[in-house]
Amino acid sequence: MTTRSDETTSLLSRAKNEDDHGSTRRSRLGSFSRFGSDDEVGNIGVRPSGASISTVPLALEGWHNRSLSAQADSSDDVVRSHRRAATAVDKLSMSGSAGGGLGHHQRARSFMEAPDGSISALTPLEMGRHELYEELPFLAVPGMQRKEHNLSVAFSSYAAALDTLETDEYLESTTGMGLNPEEKELRTSQMSLILLDELEVDAITVTTPLIFAVLIASLSQFNFGYNISVMNAPEEFVFPGHSTGAWSAAVAAFCVGGPIGAVLAGKWADERGRRGALLLSTWIFIIGGLVQSLAPSLILVTVARAIVGVASGASTVLVPIYLGEMAPPNLRGVIGTMTQFACVVGILFADIVGFVLANETSWRWMFSLTTGFGICQLALTPFLLESPRWLLGRNPSSSKARFIIKKLRGFRYDEEVETEVEHYLGAAKTQSLNDDSDGGQDKDKKSVMAEMLADEKVRLLVVSTLVLQVANQFSGINAVFYYSGLFFDGVIDNPLVGTTLMGAINVVATYVALLLMDRCGRRTLIMWSSAGMFASCVVIVLSLLGYFSKMVALGAVATYVSFFEIGLGPIPWLIVAEMFGGKYVTVAMSMSCQLNWICNFFIGLFFPAMNEALGAYSFGPFAVVLLLVFLYALIWLPETAGTTPAELQAQLVEKNAGVTYHNMDIEGMAAHAPPSKSEWEQALAELAADEEKNDKDYGQFDSMRSG
């Protein structure tokens, strides 16, 4: 990451030069130490290593094992108790007494010195947020909360260890006695909790513009969910006398448009901006809904379904990208979960509306609601902001991007905005191939795909991702949502009641899945999900054969949907964001999306014919797929790598092994504001001017002596 201070503080790297007056430079740099200016100590800084940073404090381990809501409720109490406990460390007193106590220098500001000598003037909190921006993809994906939180825990532990190491070295050099093991453990725990508390603020703080962005974008996901199930209830009333094949084609046409929209979405997002692309998909929803509600024949309904599918496919790509770029890193998982809820609530709403509108005279109104939702979304677009990441990608100096960032984050000062801009630009540089550009980077993406398949470790992740996407659809879940009326016909008196019950269970199971994903491994959930769905399929077949009552079949479908939502529903998408690095995640997500839509198409097109041919055994093929998925997960599927705080901390140590940290004063950061970057840069510029003058003086002296 490059900042203005990089250009004005190259003197720090020059300070390392061995010359006659190098010691003078180093002593002057001591004036920028949090310990005050001390000619004996200077400002040498500390570097991370596996020997000095190897464990995560127990206080943080306990913290990260708790629920996110409990952390938000009790974080203040935990930090206060540790602050009180820290007063027992007399050696760490902030009084700055002459007896060798640790004092805080008012001009101190933390900064990082890269191996090339460039400087980044960031507080420990800003460093942590920058790591989150770099390590987390710009995608709002359900279930990302765990990784977001673990990254915060890992960096808090990492930075606290640097703070303790720097403090220990200072005390050792000035008093001859550093911290004992108990004092080190206490300080590391205290500092890590203070920093974690600051980092987690983003996870519980939202602004009004961000809320509007989430609500408006979620309407697209709601419309997508609504159109998954809208064809279910009115089948017998829409142009009566149609054949099973003709109706299957109308249902499956939705999945023909889906992958087309998913491919076009990236190009729209690059050319029109994220906001413009979302508006375009909204207009396509409106047009598709109008054509479908006014269609004079089933053929036009089929065409309209394809048009709505284009909008739906585009939404599945655009909404996660847009919200991932609008939200701070700590909120992307929560917001992704909200959009997933919008989708499943849309499915349930279509089932409920069927009770009122699924009849001979009103079925067109049911289709027209797609247009109504789109119009509502258009009415709210004045509140829809453009993605600052897209604006900065086109122009890093964009004043509009800075204005939007200020509104999104609730900042008051321009300096805060500039720091956030640096986070965006630094993350964009790190994730250089993660540009969400489908249309303009085909060549790059082909080379990335070849690279992914050539790497043996990444190849297994690619295969696992594709297997899970096939399983997501060939488990048969959309056979239930597309044709549950067909399935429940003869099982219960009113098939729509069973369909609505499945929709309600789907919503509840989505919430349960959120809780489980915070506590269980991804591989474990896939195994439980596939095993539970397999058992449900077996019970469904046996019930239809007459071995159990029809109500048992209804219960088996309910458990089938529930097990899907805890594993095979969200996790195939989640592991893409968790398993792949920044340069691979977009390509992996694109492949996953296309394959998922293709499999979805086959289910929508062929299940009615399969149901007629197999009768009571119609869920048998799904059971075979689920059994194979369970065996694949048991034998080959890797658990998501590098997700524990200890593993992530080790990655931070390796990544930053060549970086030197100065003034990692977490306690001072929390107790008082450090000097602003502008003040710090001005002070360094003055020092640079003084050094330049000294260089000239030494040069003149050398000339006179040689003369």
Secondary structure, DSSP 4 states (H G I P E B T S, - for coil): ---HHHHH-THHHHTTS-STTHHHHHHHHGGGSTT---TTT----B---TTTS----HHHHHHHTS-HHHHHHHHHHHHHHHHHHHTT-GGG-TT--TTT-----TT---EEE-TTS-EE---HHHHHHHHHHHHS-S---TTTHHHHHHHHHHHHHHHHHHHHHHHHHHHHHHHS----HHHHHHHHHHHHHHHHHHHTHHHH---HHHHHHHHHHHHHHHHHHHHHHTTTTTTTTSSTT--HHHHHHHHHHHHHHHHHHHHHHHHHHHHHHHHHHHHHHHHHHHHHHHHHHH-SSHHHHHHHHHHHHHHHHHHHHHHHHHHHHHS-GGGHHHHHHHHHHHHHHHHHHHHHHHHHH-STTTHHHHHHHHHHHHHHHHHTGGG-PPPHHHHHHH-TT-HHHHHHHHHHHT--SHHHHHHHHHHHHHHHHHTTT----SSTTHHHHHHHHHHHHHSHHHHHHHHHHHHHHHHHHHT-HHHHHHHHHHHHBTTBS-HHHHHHHHHHHHHHHHHHHHHHHTTS-HHHHHHHHHHHHHHHHHHHHHHHTTSS-HHHHHHHHHHHHHHHHHTTTTHHHHHHHHHS-HHHHHHHHHHHHHHHHHHHHHHHHHHHHHHHHHGGGTTHHHHHHHHHHHHHHHHTPPPPTT-SHHHHHHHHHHHTTT-EEE---HHHHHHSPPPPHHHHHHHHHHHHHHHHHHHHHHHHHHHHHH-
